[in-house]
Amino acid sequence: MIVVQRLSVRTYMKLAFKAILFAAMASPLYCAAQSNGCDAKRSSIEKEITYARAHGNANRVDGLETALARLNANCTDESLRNASQRKVAAAQKKLDERQHDLQKAKEDGKSAKKIAERQRKVDESHAELERAQTEANE
């Protein structure tokens, strides 16, 4: 038996706001990291180094140069693919755990508020899994 919860307009608005905020914050990082793998990351770090030098931020330049050296030494497209696959596996595990928690809450007769909260977490985990799968396929 499937139980359908009706959420208030306010709850939908909160969820929509959080989703939009997250997308706005994550999209520049996502695009920079995934456009061409290691080359895109390298280019992004080099731009940040130029910006930090222009603004006299020596500590930031040192940190970015260290990051660039590590990237040059360790980054391969294969390592990025492996990292993406690990993210997908972790997101799938999290989704499975949250679905289990939701099912247990329903079976235990928890309040509608508790069930709605667990459903929201399942929905968030599902969206996170989809993002990870999209990233892994690019």
C-alpha positions in Angstrom: 0.0 0.0 0.0 1.4 3.3 -1.0 0.8 6.3 1.3 0.9 9.7 -0.4 1.7 12.7 1.8 0.3 16.1 1.0 2.9 18.7 1.7 2.0 22.3 2.3 2.8 25.1 -0.2 5.3 26.5 2.3 7.1 23.2 2.4 7.3 23.0 -1.4 8.6 26.6 -1.5 11.3 25.8 1.1 12.4 22.7 -0.9 12.4 24.7 -4.2 14.4 27.5 -2.6 17.0 25.1 -1.3 17.2 23.3 -4.7 17.7 26.6 -6.6 20.3 27.8 -4.0 22.2 24.6 -4.2 22.2 24.6 -8.0 23.3 28.2 -8.2 26.2 27.5 -5.9 27.3 24.2 -7.4 27.0 24.8 -11.1 30.1 26.9 -11.6 32.2 24.3 -9.7 30.6 21.5 -11.6 31.1 23.0 -15.0 34.8 23.9 -14.3 35.6 20.5 -12.9 33.8 18.4 -15.6 34.2 20.3 -18.9 37.5 18.7 -19.8 38.7 16.8 -16.8 42.2 17.6 -15.5 42.8 20.3 -18.1 39.7 22.3 -16.9 40.8 22.0 -13.3 44.3 23.1 -14.2 42.9 26.1 -16.1 40.7 27.0 -13.2 43.6 26.9 -10.7 45.8 29.0 -13.0 43.1 31.6 -13.3 42.8 31.7 -9.5 46.6 32.1 -9.1 46.5 35.0 -11.5 43.7 36.7 -9.6 45.4 36.1 -6.2 48.7 37.6 -7.5 46.8 40.6 -8.9 45.3 41.2 -5.4 48.6 40.6 -3.5 47.4 37.5 -1.7 50.7 35.6 -1.3 49.2 32.9 1.0 46.5 32.1 -1.5 49.1 32.0 -4.3 51.2 29.5 -2.3 48.2 27.3 -1.6 47.1 27.3 -5.2 50.5 26.6 -6.5 50.7 23.6 -4.1 47.3 22.5 -5.4 48.4 22.9 -9.0 51.6 20.8 -8.4 49.5 18.0 -6.8 47.1 18.2 -9.7 49.9 18.0 -12.3 51.4 15.0 -10.4 48.3 13.0 -9.7 45.4 14.0 -11.9 44.4 11.7 -14.8 41.1 11.4 -16.5 40.9 7.8 -15.2 41.3 9.0 -11.6 38.4 11.5 -12.2 36.2 8.7 -13.6 37.0 6.5 -10.6 36.2 9.4 -8.2 32.9 9.9 -10.0 32.0 6.3 -9.7 32.8 6.3 -6.0 30.5 9.3 -5.6 27.7 7.4 -7.4 28.2 4.4 -5.2 28.1 6.5 -2.0 25.0 8.4 -3.2 23.3 5.1 -4.0 24.2 3.7 -0.5 22.8 6.9 1.1 19.6 6.7 -0.9 19.1 3.0 0.1 19.6 3.8 3.8 17.1 6.7 3.7 14.6 4.6 1.8 15.0 1.9 4.5 14.5 4.6 7.2 11.3 5.8 5.5 9.9 2.3 5.1 10.6 1.6 8.8 8.9 4.8 9.9 5.8 3.8 7.9 5.8 0.3 9.4 6.3 1.6 12.9 3.3 4.0 12.5 5.4 7.2 13.0 3.6 10.6 12.8 2.9 12.1 9.4 5.5 14.8 10.2 8.2 12.2 10.7 7.2 10.4 7.6 7.2 13.6 5.6 10.7 14.5 6.9 12.0 11.0 5.9 10.4 11.3 2.5 12.1 14.7 2.0 15.4 13.1 2.8 14.8 10.3 0.3 13.9 12.9 -2.4 17.2 14.8 -1.6 19.2 11.6 -1.8 17.6 10.7 -5.1 18.5 14.1 -6.5 22.0 13.7 -5.2 22.3 10.3 -6.9 21.1 11.7 -10.2 23.6 14.5 -10.0 26.4 12.0 -9.3 25.3 9.8 -12.2 25.1 12.8 -14.6 28.6 13.8 -13.5 30.0 10.3 -14.0 28.5 10.1 -17.5 30.2 13.3 -18.8 
